[in-house]
């Protein structure tokens, strides 16, 4: 009882208070990271409210360009469904798709078919690889975006030459159309493409970034000039703002998984949190290295240790392991007594001949005693232990 009480009072296991003291720094860091992520998400969500909306006067809105177009006789109509956008097709209409990547593949195909032969103009704003190949066949979006936002036209398109430098840097495009105008290149890839249709009257404009349409960038560089020329070539402008509530988006074939709906920034943020947690675990974990011997809180007699191990063997009926332990220990003690190296104590060919030379008797009986099969029951195990003791006493006898 005294030993048990001493072991309990000197337990090396950390208490709940010690665990909290060690882990509170990591917990606080995780809470700060989570709070920061939520705050950034809320701020960005507010900042994106009304983005590219011609009715919004926010810095990210496009009311300024709509007002300038109205002064030049171009009327702007905002639509939020695919049906409204498709029925507006005509040679005197410009369709601007504000967020093409939000459209499902079925919507993208329907929209392209509606304007393919309309002889009008379609402007795709920052159309990525998820949409550009359906809305503008023959055009491919490069995975790497432009490093510079302000670029020079470097093409023969009259609208680009008159506007000069503009903030078109963003998605970069390549095309197989021989008659296309590739403007505002970044590392030899265009950030503005004009692809004429088969009739020679209509065209499709792929614009790599929305900056030239935003209120807070309209007065910079040649943004206003380029935007007015791209959107003001026809008397009617249909400004399509894709909406998740559009009935045409409810197509079972276009269902996306939960991870497809998450913004890429959240996925990268989650990965960074996992990496930070792993690094914190390595930092706080016990250092790897050799074992360090520690003094026991109490002195335990060898007989108690042997008795405890014997009880464990008996509880699991591990007579084979108990017999192996007895035989191995006896062979280790007998080997030096008969002139056999300890390293060969467990080799019958080395130990048994030395024992036969030292003692008289049946060598076969010693082989069965030292290297035989495990005992069948507890009585046989006890008999084995007695015989091993008798053999060792006989060897030690002068």
Secondary structure by P-SEA (a helix, b strand, c coil): caaaaaaaaacccccaaaaaaacaaaaaaaaaaaaaaaaaaaaaaaaaccccccccccccccaaaaaaaaaacbbbbbbccaaaaaaaccccbbbbbcccccccaaaaaaaaaaaccccbbbbbccccccccccccccbbbbcccccccccccccccaaaaaaccccccccccccccccccccccccccccbbbbbccccccbbbbbccccccccccccccaaaaaaaaacccccbbbbbbbbccccccccccccccccccccaaaaaaaaaaaaaaaaaaaaaccccccbbbbbbcccccaaaaaaaaaaaaaaacaaaaaaaaaaaaaaaaacccccccccccccccccaaaaaaaccccaaaaaaaccccccccaaaaaaaaaaaaaaaaaaacc
